[in-house]
Amino acid sequence: MRQVSGAPVVDLARFLDAVIYNYFVGNNDAHGKNFSLLYHGVGTGNVEIRLAPPYDIVSTIYYPELSQNMAMKIGGEYSSEKVLPKNFEQLAEEAALDKPLVKQRVPELAEIVIAALGKMDLGHPVAAAVAALIRARCEKTRNNSRH
C-alpha cells in the first residue's frame, strides 16, 4: 500500500482498523483475499489506487464447528483467545507501523465497537449472542491494554 496507494497514510490506517475489527468480531477466517485495492479512473490516464472497504466479515467464533484459530496471525499468535497487547505491538513492528499509534488505536476502536453495539437492535437471539461475544472480546482487549 505504501507503494501504490493514492493515500497511503489513510489506507494504512484503514487497513489497521480492519485488522483490529476482524479480531474484535472474531472473524477467524480473515485472510489476505479479504483485502483488495480499488482502481479508480482506469483508462483515463489518471488512475488512483485505494484500499477497498472491508468485506466478508463474519463472526466465525460464534460457530463452534469452525476453526478457532485465525487464518492470519496477529503478532505471531494464531489463537485469537491468546492475543495480548504485545501481539499488536509486534504486528506494528512487522508492518512498519508506529507502535504508540497501534497501542492507542486498539482500545480506542474497542470503545467505538462497544458504543456501536449499544445502539443496535438485538431482537434476535443469535444477534444478541454474537453481540455479547464481540462485546466481551472488546472489553477484554480494552482492559488488557490498560495494563
N, C-alpha and C positions, 0 to 999 in steps of 0.2 A: 504494500500500500504506500509505503514511503516513496517508492519509485514511480508509481503510475497514477495515484490518486490526484485529482484536481484540487483536493483539500485534504492533504494527508493528516494534519493535526486533528481535524474534525472527524475524519473517518477512523483514525486510530482510537479516538475517544469513544466513538460509537461502537467500534469492534470490541473494545474492552468492556463496555456496558453490556453488550450482547453475551459475551463470555460469562460475566458475573451473573446476568439474569438467567441464562440457561442453568447455571449452577443452582441459583435460588429456587427455580421452579422444578428442579430435579429432572431436567431433560438429559438423561444419561446417554441418549442417542445423538447428542450434538456432535457433529464431525465436520471435517473440512468442506464437504459438499454442501453444508448448510450455510455457507458464506459465499456470497457472489459479488461481482462487480457489475455495475450498470454502465453502459457506454451511451452517452447522450450525444446527439449530433453526428452520428455515423453518416458518412457520405457528404458532409458539409465542409470538410476541411477544418472543422473546429470541434474536435471530439473532446468531451470531458468525461473522465472516468471517476466513478464514485462508488462507495460501498452500498450495496443493496440493503433495503430494510430487512431485519431479521424475519425468518420464516421457518416453518416446520418445527415449531416449538411445542413439545408435548411433555407433560409431567409423567415421564415413564416410571418414576419411583412409586407412583400410585399402584402400578400393576406388578404384583409380586412375581409373576411368571417371567417378567423381563429382567434383563441383566441389571444388577445393582451397581455395576462398575461403569464409569463414564467412558465414552468412546475415545475421548481425548483427555489426557491428564492435565491437571492444574498443578503447576509447580512440582512435578514428579509424583503426584498422587492420583491414582485412578479411582479409588473409593471415595465417593462424594461424602460419605459419612466421616471420613478421616481428614478432610480438607481443613486446614487451620490458616490463620493469618500468614504464617511463614510460607505457606504454599503460594499464596497470592503474591508475596514479595519475591519468591523465586520466579513466578510467572513474569513479573515485571522485569526482572533481570534478564530472563531468557528472551523476552520480546523487546528488549531495549527500551522499556518504558520507565518513567520516573517512579521510583519506589514510593516516595511520600504521596504522590498523586494516587497511585493504586491503593495504598494503605488507607487513604482518606475516602476514596470512591466506594470501596466495598461496603462499609457501614452506612454511608450516605445513600447508596442505592437500596440497601436493606430497608432503610426508613421509608423511602419512596414506595417500595413494593408493599410494605406493611400498611401504609396510608391508603394505597390504591385498593388493597383487599378490603379495607374497612368501608369502602364506598360501593362495593359490588353487591348485587342481589344474588345471594347464595341459596335460593329456594330449593334447589335440587340437592339431595343428599350426597351425590358424588361430587358436585361442585363444592359443597361445604367441606367434604373430606380432603379434597385436593387443596383447597384454600388453607385448611388447617396445617397440612404438611408444608406448604410453602411458607406460611407464617412462622412455623416452628424453625424451619431452616434459616429464615431471615433473622429471627430473634437470636438463635444460637450463634450465628455468624457475627451479628452486631455485638453481642455480649462478649464473644471471644476477642473481638477487635479492640475492645476497651482495655484489655489487659496488657 
